[in-house]
């Protein structure tokens, strides 16, 4: 089953790529890799921020899980927008996640499981990426999670 077929099977609609809000590209391919800019969970066509707020104040662990999952959906929309399809993506190599938190919040890495669980569902549990999770005081648009990723493309 292809990645595009898996998305359909999982009932996931990636929506449209997120238009850049400045002088940058949402995703760039170089050789066999795709790099993404920092991306938050947004809903088209109005580009409303999904799961805004600060973990430990506004959001529960389940909200943070869903926020990281929706940020990954937005990330994949940008990758698909660049490539035309996700079928050429072999796997995610690296996910860097920033989570808007209150001071001294513990357990930040587990809040990123929504993003990497989705990648596991799409590419397989044996192809989970490396991951870094960092607490941040503020993120764009008040988002609770922002992701930056590197994907490997299938050899042609």
N, C-alpha and C positions, 0 to 999 in steps of 0.2 A: 504494500500500500504506500502511495506517495505521501509526502508531507501535506500537500494541498488536500488530498483525500482524507487524511487523518483529521485535519481541521474541520472538515465537513462532518466527519463521523463524530467528533467531539462537540459539534454544535457551536463552533467558534467562528464568528464573523470578525475578521480583522479590521474591517472598515477601510477608510482611505488613509494614505500616508499623512503624517502630520506635516503641514507646511512649516518651514523654518521661520523663526521670528527674528532673524538677524542674519549676519554675514557668515553663514555656515551651511553645510549640507547635513541632512538628517541621517544619511548613510553614504559611505564611500567604499567602493571596491578597489582593492589594490592587489594584483596577482590573484592568489587563491583565497584571499581573506576579505571579509566585509566588516568594517568598523562602523559603529553607530555613535551618534552624538548622544548626550544625555537626554533621555526621553521619559516623560511622565505619562500616566494613564489619562488619556483624553477621549472624549466621545465626539465623533463628527455627526452632523455637519456644524454644530455650534462651537465645538472644541471646548466644551465644559470640562473642568478638571474633575476626575473621578476620585473619590476618597480623599478630599482635601483635609488637612489638619495635622496635628502633632500626636504621635504615638505617646501614650502615657498621660495624655490630657484629653484629646478628642476621639482617639481611636483605640479600639480593642485589638488584641492579637489577631483575631479573625479578620477584622477590618484591614490590618496591615498585610495579612496574607493575601486578601483579595486585591489590595492596592498594588502589591508587587506583581500579582498575576495580570492585572489590567495594564500595568506599565510594560510588561513583557508582550502583551497583545499589541500595544501601540508600537513597540520596538519591531515586532515581526511585520507589522503593516508597513513600516518604513523600509525594511529589508525587501519585502515583496514589491514595494513601489520601485525600488532600485533595480531589482532583478527581473520583475515581471511575474515571478513564481517563486515559491520556497522550495520547489523540488530540486534545485541545484545546490541547496545547502546540505552539507554533510552533517554538521553538528555545530553547537555553540561551544566555543573554547573558553571564554571568560565572561563573567557577569560581574560588574561592579555596581553595587547598590548603595544609594544614599537614602537614609530614612530620617525624616524630620521627627525629632524626639525632644522630650523634656530632658533636663540634665540628669545624669546618673541612671539612665534607664539601662537595665540589663537585658540580655537575651536578644540583642539586635540581629545577630546572624540568623536566628530562626525565623525572623519576620520576612526574610527573603525567600523562604521556601515556596511561596506561591509562584514566583518567577521560575525557579529551577524545577519545581514539580511539573509545570507546564512543559518545559523543555524535555523533561524525562518522558512525558506522555507522547510527545511528538517524535522524538529521535530515539528513544529507548533508554532504559535505566542504566545501561552500561556506557552511555555517552553523556553523562551529566558533565557540565562545565566546571572549571574552577570558579571560585566566587570570593568576593570581598564585600563586606557589609560595614558601612560607616554611619554613625549617627551624625546628623547635621542640624543646625539651628533653624535654617530657612532653606526652602527649595522653590523653584520657579512656580509662580501662580498659586502658591500655598499648597502645592502637592505634598502628599505624605511620603511618596517614594519616587525616586528618579533612578533610571538604569542606564548604564553604558555597557555595550557588549562587543565582542569580537566573535565572528562566525567563520568557520572553514567551509569552503566550497568543494563540491565533488570534482575530482579530476576529470577533465574532458577527454 
